[in-house]
Amino acid sequence: MNTSLQLLLTRHSLGAKHLVDPAPDDAALNQMAEAALHAPDHGELVPYRFVVVRGAARERLAAAFTAAALRAGKDEAGAALDAERAARPPVTVALLARLDLGHPQVPAHEQWIAVGAALANYLNAAHALGFAGKMLSGAKVRDAGLQAAFCGPGETLVGWVVLGTPARPPSTRAAKAAARDIWQDWTE
């Protein structure tokens, strides 16, 4: 089987509780970013940016998650749990979209596709380098405080990619759906 296809078929999404050090170093993070740049994006548009959170910055992220949880109405225990989860992964990467809504040739929905393609390339490159990860999103990405902490003008926080080394070898579980269950000929 083709090596690239083998990598895609063996990639598993792993959340923070299943990730340990070592985390991707600068060289690996650069390779992952380079892979993201090879995603379809209409040339030089690049409607995304990655912000790496590691080391002592993980505690700042935890504090930002605590504040977001409190703004969302969680109690102290819930906020502390959110903070612990935010600080857990060896590396967290914020994915930001920076769409050019006035672009004369590339509508916003095509730019969002480019953001998704960049994310897929980023995670696939992490897997090829021996790391694992997962994209996390949800209500917290809409929190005004977290948006302000990460985003520059015209940017939107899409979510976080958690990265590290798998704590144990991935299971050999069956695929979620066989290919025949997710596509069909239009004529059927």
Long-range contacts (C-beta under 8 A, 24 or more apart in sequence): 7-124, 7-127, 7-128, 8-124, 10-127, 10-170, 11-123, 11-124, 11-127, 12-132, 12-170, 12-171, 13-123, 13-132, 13-133, 13-134, 13-135, 14-132, 14-133, 14-134, 14-166, 14-170, 15-134, 15-136, 15-162, 16-85, 16-88, 16-89, 16-134, 16-162, 16-164, 17-88, 18-132, 18-166, 18-167, 18-168, 19-88, 19-89, 19-90, 19-132, 19-133, 19-162, 19-163, 19-164, 19-165, 19-166, 19-167, 20-90, 20-164, 20-165, 20-166, 20-167, 21-90, 21-164, 21-165, 22-90, 22-164, 22-165, 23-54, 23-89, 23-90, 23-91, 23-131, 23-163, 23-164, 23-165, 24-91, 24-126, 24-129, 24-131, 24-163, 28-126, 28-129, 28-131, 29-91, 29-93, 31-125, 31-129, 32-122, 32-125, 32-126, 32-129, 33-122, 34-125, 35-121, 35-122, 35-124, 35-125, 36-118, 36-119, 36-121, 36-122, 36-125, 37-118, 38-121, 39-114, 39-117, 39-118, 39-120, 39-121, 40-113, 40-114, 40-117, 41-111, 41-114, 41-117, 41-118, 42-105, 42-106, 42-110, 42-111, 42-114, 45-100, 45-103, 45-106, 45-111, 45-114, 46-114, 47-97, 47-98, 47-99, 47-100, 47-111, 47-112, 47-114, 47-115, 48-95, 48-96, 48-97, 48-98, 48-114, 48-115, 48-118, 48-119, 48-158, 49-95, 49-96, 49-98, 49-155, 50-93, 50-94, 50-95, 50-96, 50-122, 50-161, 51-93, 51-94, 51-96, 51-150, 52-91, 52-92, 52-93, 53-91, 53-92, 53-93, 53-94, 54-90, 54-91, 54-92, 58-86, 58-87, 58-89, 58-92, 59-87, 61-86, 61-87, 61-92, 62-86, 62-87, 64-145, 64-146, 64-149, 65-140, 65-146, 67-145, 68-140, 68-143, 68-145, 68-146, 71-143, 71-144, 71-145, 72-139, 72-143, 82-140, 88-162, 89-162, 89-163, 89-164, 90-163, 90-164, 90-165, 91-162, 91-163, 91-164, 92-160, 92-161, 92-162, 92-163, 93-122, 93-160, 93-161, 93-162, 93-163, 94-150, 94-157, 94-159, 94-160, 95-119, 95-135, 95-157, 95-158, 95-159, 95-160, 95-161, 96-150, 96-151, 96-152, 96-155, 96-156, 96-157, 96-158, 97-155, 97-156, 97-158, 98-152, 98-154, 98-155, 98-156, 99-154, 99-156, 115-158, 119-158, 119-161, 122-161, 123-161, 126-163, 130-165, 131-163, 131-164, 131-165, 132-163, 132-164, 132-165, 132-166, 132-170, 133-161, 133-162, 133-163, 133-164, 134-161, 134-162, 135-159, 135-160, 135-161, 136-160, 136-161, 136-162
